Amino acid sequence: MKRFVLSFSLIFLSLVFCISCNDEKPSIGAVVYNIVVDYNSSESKPDVRLSVFAETFSDVNRNHSVTLVNEESGMEWTCNKPSKLQDDTKKNWIGYTNFKSPSNGFFQKGTYIFRYKDLKERDCEAKFLLDFDETLFNLSMNELLEKLPANSNNKCVIYNNNNNVIFYGTKNERWNLKSEILDDYEDFYSLRDVYFIPKNNILFIMPLKHDFDLD
């Protein structure tokens, strides 16, 4: 799951400007990542994926692919339809939210290369260090909840009957019953608790709770 809901504002200046942008070589800067641990049920093993984005200084509307490479093992993951985002400070980012390790295991710690290639097959890359607290993995959901660090941020996602997100943010302390959530969100159908550990960039997503689970 991704942490941002972002929008684009496109500005068209002149034909000359657009042509110069089309010849711009790809360029990226800072790389940010999140390890997403998704529990579909309290009994099942969680689904683990890696979300990686890089700040881009070139025309991201002409992107072709992004590739993630483990520098030590040489293992590669490629996405041919990367996501393009713009944050609140108007910085542009390109990346992918669903890199998965083999057999849905955990990614190897160490240095990774993030490579961005445009439609002219020109590429650029940046490195980042993937590090995390290994003791928080291979745990059941209940074991995890007991070991979450004190600095974990607890938020929740609320969905309507069409599985569309109608709220994401800090969970109201009084939302213990279906009726209490319906007072604020009449389209409420289900929710998921989310725990984020800033130090390790790990996002734990708890199983879906339907409205009848809260009565």
HELIX and SHEET records of a PDB file:
HELIX    1   1 LEU A   15  ASN A   22  1                                   8    
HELIX    2   2 VAL A   60  ARG A   62  5                                   3    
HELIX    3   3 PRO A  102  ASN A  104  5                                   3    
HELIX    4   4 GLU A  134  LEU A  136  5                                   3    
HELIX    5   5 MET A  141  LYS A  147  1                                   7    
HELIX    6   6 LYS A  178  ASP A  184  1                                   7    
HELIX    7   7 ASP A  211  LEU A  214  5                                   4    
SHEET    1   A 8 SER A  83  GLN A  86  0                                        
SHEET    2   A 8 ASN A  92  PHE A  99 -1                                        
SHEET    3   A 8 ASP A  47  THR A  56 -1                                        
SHEET    4   A 8 ILE A  28  ASP A  38 -1                                        
SHEET    5   A 8 ILE A 202  ILE A 205  1                                        
SHEET    6   A 8 SER A 190  ILE A 197 -1                                        
SHEET    7   A 8 ASN A 153  TYR A 159 -1                                        
SHEET    8   A 8 VAL A 165  THR A 170 -1                                        
SHEET    1   B 7 SER A  83  GLN A  86  0                                        
SHEET    2   B 7 ASN A  92  PHE A  99 -1                                        
SHEET    3   B 7 ASP A  47  THR A  56 -1                                        
SHEET    4   B 7 ILE A  28  ASP A  38 -1                                        
SHEET    5   B 7 ILE A 202  ILE A 205  1                                        
SHEET    6   B 7 SER A 190  ILE A 197 -1                                        
SHEET    7   B 7 LYS A 209  HIS A 210 -1                                        
SHEET    1   C 4 GLU A  76  CYS A  79  0                                        
SHEET    2   C 4 ASN A  63  ASN A  70 -1                                        
SHEET    3   C 4 GLY A 110  ASP A 118 -1                                        
SHEET    4   C 4 ASP A 123  LEU A 130 -1                                        
END                                                                             
